[in-house]
Amino acid sequence: MKLIHDSVSVPLVLVVEDEPGISTILAAYLERDGLRVQLAQDGNEAVQLFRQFQPDLVLLDIHLPHVDGIDVLRSIRDQGQTPVIMVTALADDVDKLVALRLGADDYVVKPFNPAEVVARVRAVLRRSQPRGEPRGAAPIRVGALEINEQDHIAVVYDSKGRPKPLSLTLTEFRLLSLLASQPKRCFSRSHLIDNCLPESDALERVIDSHLSKLRRKLQLAGQESLIETVRGIGYRLWPEA
């Protein structure tokens, strides 16, 4: 499908929506906000256009013809960490949580205000960009973990000093960076949402989903117990001595 806006100087948003009326409205609002827009009407087309255009963000409906949004999200995550905002019906709470466990960065529910969707898109795009640290800023080091916020890289060093890069979503990276910024401090779930999912109406249990996936990735890198749950409060990074 043809690009709605052909300038390459602004971010490209892939809108995956099978209802033409909704996709047209979203495209109009996004373009009015200065973004480029590419439209896909089903899951197969979404995967094809994602590979072809490499968008800066994907606005992805969960329920699609042929290949559903969850499978499209899996395909996107197999190829990298492009930001994804899921769109779902109000009753699809289980679908929302599944999508977040697979690495979605945010979600919106139908019916929605298109202006709010644009605000969510802008917020996630801001989170996906470097946070403006000065050049040469020192990375965060906690035990075997090293986080370079300027370059958006997190690695774990093994016993021989060899780095193992962590493949994290934007939200996972922000959560890990915040926890690592003050090791042993307990962060409440609401604090984590406010700082790592701004402009989001995410429930506190959504943070549990993100942290669960982050823990699994750390475990695969040999850091099984780096993130500790503080019952009834939140989470903290507790490096081994």
One Martini backbone bead per residue (centre of mass of N, CA, C, O) as a GRO file, in nm:
protein
  241
    1MET     BB    1   0.099   0.034   0.019
    2LYS     BB    2   0.079   0.356   0.012
    3LEU     BB    3   0.207   0.630   0.121
    4ILE     BB    4   0.077   0.903   0.282
    5HIS     BB    5   0.380   0.997   0.344
    6ASP     BB    6   0.703   1.090   0.174
    7SER     BB    7   0.874   1.173   0.408
    8VAL     BB    8   1.202   1.090   0.566
    9SER     BB    9   1.221   1.306   0.825
   10VAL     BB   10   1.004   1.122   0.960
   11PRO     BB   11   0.831   0.914   1.121
   12LEU     BB   12   0.719   0.574   1.084
   13VAL     BB   13   0.383   0.442   1.072
   14LEU     BB   14   0.235   0.129   1.127
   15VAL     BB   15  -0.098   0.056   1.034
   16VAL     BB   16  -0.293  -0.215   1.178
   17GLU     BB   17  -0.612  -0.233   1.007
   18ASP     BB   18  -0.933  -0.372   0.897
   19GLU     BB   19  -1.075  -0.090   0.941
   20PRO     BB   20  -1.100   0.169   0.731
   21GLY     BB   21  -1.217   0.392   0.913
   22ILE     BB   22  -0.996   0.378   1.133
   23SER     BB   23  -0.736   0.404   0.962
   24THR     BB   24  -0.805   0.679   0.837
   25ILE     BB   25  -0.819   0.840   1.099
   26LEU     BB   26  -0.537   0.776   1.205
   27ALA     BB   27  -0.381   0.883   0.964
   28ALA     BB   28  -0.479   1.176   0.983
   29TYR     BB   29  -0.371   1.236   1.270
   30LEU     BB   30  -0.073   1.157   1.226
   31GLU     BB   31  -0.018   1.348   0.985
   32ARG     BB   32  -0.099   1.612   1.133
   33ASP     BB   33   0.156   1.549   1.338
   34GLY     BB   34   0.402   1.469   1.119
   35LEU     BB   35   0.360   1.179   1.017
   36ARG     BB   36   0.416   0.883   0.884
   37VAL     BB   37   0.211   0.648   0.679
   38GLN     BB   38   0.126   0.298   0.699
   39LEU     BB   39  -0.090   0.055   0.555
   40ALA     BB   40  -0.264  -0.233   0.701
   41GLN     BB   41  -0.523  -0.505   0.678
   42ASP     BB   42  -0.327  -0.746   0.761
   43GLY     BB   43  -0.096  -0.967   0.876
   44ASN     BB   44   0.061  -1.028   0.615
   45GLU     BB   45   0.101  -0.733   0.528
   46ALA     BB   46   0.247  -0.640   0.782
   47VAL     BB   47   0.500  -0.817   0.756
   48GLN     BB   48   0.584  -0.718   0.476
   49LEU     BB   49   0.599  -0.405   0.541
   50PHE     BB   50   0.798  -0.421   0.769
   51ARG     BB   51   1.035  -0.531   0.598
   52GLN     BB   52   1.032  -0.303   0.381
   53PHE     BB   53   1.017  -0.021   0.584
   54GLN     BB   54   1.101  -0.003   0.876
   55PRO     BB   55   0.953   0.114   1.111
   56ASP     BB   56   0.932   0.310   1.410
   57LEU     BB   57   0.621   0.213   1.436
   58VAL     BB   58   0.351   0.002   1.568
   59LEU     BB   59  -0.001  -0.014   1.500
   60LEU     BB   60  -0.173  -0.298   1.655
   61ASP     BB   61  -0.407  -0.512   1.595
   62ILE     BB   62  -0.519  -0.807   1.721
   63HIS     BB   63  -0.771  -0.840   1.523
   64LEU     BB   64  -0.706  -1.034   1.232
   65PRO     BB   65  -0.668  -1.140   0.933
   66HIS     BB   66  -0.514  -1.461   0.906
   67VAL     BB   67  -0.312  -1.280   1.097
   68ASP     BB   68  -0.264  -1.205   1.402
   69GLY     BB   69  -0.129  -0.974   1.621
   70ILE     BB   70   0.041  -1.170   1.789
   71ASP     BB   71   0.201  -1.290   1.546
   72VAL     BB   72   0.312  -1.022   1.449
   73LEU     BB   73   0.467  -0.957   1.706
   74ARG     BB   74   0.653  -1.198   1.695
   75SER     BB   75   0.785  -1.122   1.425
   76ILE     BB   76   0.899  -0.850   1.517
   77ARG     BB   77   1.069  -0.965   1.757
   78ASP     BB   78   1.251  -1.145   1.572
   79GLN     BB   79   1.374  -0.860   1.430
   80GLY     BB   80   1.326  -0.677   1.700
   81GLN     BB   81   1.260  -0.340   1.882
   82THR     BB   82   1.015  -0.225   1.772
   83PRO     BB   83   0.771  -0.033   1.842
   84VAL     BB   84   0.455  -0.138   2.012
   85ILE     BB   85   0.103  -0.081   1.968
   86MET     BB   86  -0.183  -0.201   2.096
   87VAL     BB   87  -0.511  -0.295   1.972
   88THR     BB   88  -0.818  -0.320   2.166
   89ALA     BB   89  -1.071  -0.444   2.320
   90LEU     BB   90  -1.207  -0.396   2.625
   91ALA     BB   91  -1.246  -0.725   2.683
   92ASP     BB   92  -0.921  -0.793   2.611
   93ASP     BB   93  -0.729  -0.848   2.866
   94VAL     BB   94  -0.568  -1.102   2.794
   95ASP     BB   95  -0.445  -0.996   2.531
   96LYS     BB   96  -0.285  -0.766   2.656
   97LEU     BB   97  -0.098  -0.940   2.835
   98VAL     BB   98   0.022  -1.112   2.615
   99ALA     BB   99   0.148  -0.879   2.454
  100LEU     BB  100   0.333  -0.776   2.682
  101ARG     BB  101   0.495  -1.041   2.713
  102LEU     BB  102   0.599  -1.014   2.402
  103GLY     BB  103   0.672  -0.677   2.384
  104ALA     BB  104   0.489  -0.458   2.425
  105ASP     BB  105   0.473  -0.102   2.500
  106ASP     BB  106   0.157  -0.073   2.446
  107TYR     BB  107  -0.199   0.030   2.486
  108VAL     BB  108  -0.524   0.038   2.329
  109VAL     BB  109  -0.876   0.107   2.343
  110LYS     BB  110  -1.187   0.025   2.240
  111PRO     BB  111  -1.284   0.309   2.224
  112PHE     BB  112  -1.109   0.596   2.083
  113ASN     BB  113  -0.900   0.872   2.086
  114PRO     BB  114  -0.702   0.978   1.838
  115ALA     BB  115  -0.536   1.184   2.004
  116GLU     BB  116  -0.438   0.976   2.212
  117VAL     BB  117  -0.286   0.796   2.018
  118VAL     BB  118  -0.081   1.009   1.932
  119ALA     BB  119   0.034   1.051   2.215
  120ARG     BB  120   0.136   0.761   2.247
  121VAL     BB  121   0.323   0.757   2.007
  122ARG     BB  122   0.504   0.990   2.099
  123ALA     BB  123   0.592   0.863   2.367
  124VAL     BB  124   0.728   0.609   2.248
  125LEU     BB  125   0.924   0.757   2.062
  126ARG     BB  126   1.074   0.900   2.288
  127ARG     BB  127   1.167   0.635   2.433
  128SER     BB  128   1.333   0.534   2.167
  129GLN     BB  129   1.516   0.757   2.229
  130PRO     BB  130   1.762   0.916   2.327
  131ARG     BB  131   1.797   1.088   2.653
  132GLY     BB  132   2.045   1.311   2.637
  133GLU     BB  133   2.314   1.233   2.705
  134PRO     BB  134   2.619   1.297   2.733
  135ARG     BB  135   2.901   1.256   2.601
  136GLY     BB  136   3.060   1.004   2.793
  137ALA     BB  137   2.873   0.877   2.967
  138ALA     BB  138   2.847   0.675   3.219
  139PRO     BB  139   2.787   0.373   3.287
  140ILE     BB  140   2.597   0.134   3.435
  141ARG     BB  141   2.712  -0.054   3.729
  142VAL     BB  142   2.605  -0.395   3.830
  143GLY     BB  143   2.817  -0.594   3.857
  144ALA     BB  144   2.766  -0.772   3.557
  145LEU     BB  145   2.615  -0.513   3.488
  146GLU     BB  146   2.564  -0.308   3.184
  147ILE     BB  147   2.459   0.039   3.115
  148ASN     BB  148   2.390   0.222   2.809
  149GLU     BB  149   2.193   0.492   2.760
  150GLN     BB  150   2.300   0.634   2.505
  151ASP     BB  151   2.307   0.342   2.330
  152HIS     BB  152   2.106   0.127   2.428
  153ILE     BB  153   2.281  -0.080   2.626
  154ALA     BB  154   2.283  -0.425   2.750
  155VAL     BB  155   2.503  -0.614   2.968
  156VAL     BB  156   2.657  -0.934   3.047
  157TYR     BB  157   2.914  -1.066   3.238
  158ASP     BB  158   3.110  -1.316   3.256
  159SER     BB  159   3.363  -1.489   3.419
  160LYS     BB  160   3.554  -1.395   3.150
  161GLY     BB  161   3.443  -1.103   3.043
  162ARG     BB  162   3.204  -1.164   2.856
  163PRO     BB  163   2.967  -1.029   2.661
  164LYS     BB  164   2.596  -1.023   2.703
  165PRO     BB  165   2.352  -0.930   2.527
  166LEU     BB  166   2.046  -0.760   2.570
  167SER     BB  167   1.714  -0.821   2.450
  168LEU     BB  168   1.524  -0.529   2.469
  169THR     BB  169   1.280  -0.351   2.536
  170LEU     BB  170   1.205  -0.037   2.609
  171THR     BB  171   1.073  -0.096   2.881
  172GLU     BB  172   1.287  -0.286   2.994
  173PHE     BB  173   1.520  -0.085   2.982
  174ARG     BB  174   1.395   0.128   3.170
  175LEU     BB  175   1.361  -0.052   3.414
  176LEU     BB  176   1.657  -0.138   3.448
  177SER     BB  177   1.776   0.147   3.471
  178LEU     BB  178   1.621   0.235   3.722
  179LEU     BB  179   1.707   0.009   3.915
  180ALA     BB  180   2.025   0.057   3.865
  181SER     BB  181   2.046   0.356   3.972
  182GLN     BB  182   1.932   0.213   4.267
  183PRO     BB  183   2.051  -0.005   4.441
  184LYS     BB  184   1.819  -0.152   4.679
  185ARG     BB  185   1.588   0.002   4.588
  186CYS     BB  186   1.246   0.043   4.630
  187PHE     BB  187   1.003   0.013   4.375
  188SER     BB  188   0.713   0.097   4.288
  189ARG     BB  189   0.478   0.038   4.059
  190SER     BB  190   0.389   0.333   4.015
  191HIS     BB  191   0.674   0.443   3.966
  192LEU     BB  192   0.737   0.269   3.717
  193ILE     BB  193   0.509   0.375   3.543
  194ASP     BB  194   0.575   0.684   3.551
  195ASN     BB  195   0.885   0.632   3.431
  196CYS     BB  196   0.824   0.389   3.192
  197LEU     BB  197   0.489   0.468   3.132
  198PRO     BB  198   0.413   0.727   3.006
  199GLU     BB  199   0.087   0.800   2.917
  200SER     BB  200  -0.026   0.553   3.073
  201ASP     BB  201  -0.299   0.308   3.174
  202ALA     BB  202  -0.152   0.108   3.325
  203LEU     BB  203  -0.143  -0.151   3.517
  204GLU     BB  204   0.035  -0.291   3.769
  205ARG     BB  205   0.043  -0.584   3.636
  206VAL     BB  206   0.208  -0.499   3.387
  207ILE     BB  207   0.478  -0.479   3.531
  208ASP     BB  208   0.494  -0.778   3.601
  209SER     BB  209   0.520  -0.868   3.308
  210HIS     BB  210   0.779  -0.719   3.235
  211LEU     BB  211   0.956  -0.836   3.469
  212SER     BB  212   0.930  -1.132   3.394
  213LYS     BB  213   1.076  -1.108   3.121
  214LEU     BB  214   1.335  -0.979   3.224
  215ARG     BB  215   1.418  -1.211   3.408
  216ARG     BB  216   1.452  -1.426   3.186
  217LYS     BB  217   1.683  -1.279   3.041
  218LEU     BB  218   1.876  -1.274   3.284
  219GLN     BB  219   1.884  -1.577   3.328
  220LEU     BB  220   2.013  -1.645   3.047
  221ALA     BB  221   2.270  -1.452   3.151
  222GLY     BB  222   2.316  -1.542   3.475
  223GLN     BB  223   2.073  -1.355   3.637
  224GLU     BB  224   1.847  -1.482   3.841
  225SER     BB  225   1.852  -1.263   4.121
  226LEU     BB  226   1.856  -0.949   4.058
  227ILE     BB  227   1.546  -0.937   4.085
  228GLU     BB  228   1.338  -0.820   4.349
  229THR     BB  229   1.064  -0.895   4.542
  230VAL     BB  230   0.842  -0.678   4.724
  231ARG     BB  231   0.603  -0.746   4.912
  232GLY     BB  232   0.345  -0.511   4.842
  233ILE     BB  233   0.532  -0.300   4.659
  234GLY     BB  234   0.785  -0.427   4.457
  235TYR     BB  235   1.112  -0.342   4.333
  236ARG     BB  236   1.462  -0.465   4.312
  237LEU     BB  237   1.808  -0.432   4.299
  238TRP     BB  238   2.016  -0.730   4.396
  239PRO     BB  239   2.326  -0.767   4.421
  240GLU     BB  240   2.577  -0.959   4.443
  241ALA     BB  241   2.871  -0.977   4.625
   0.00000   0.00000   0.00000
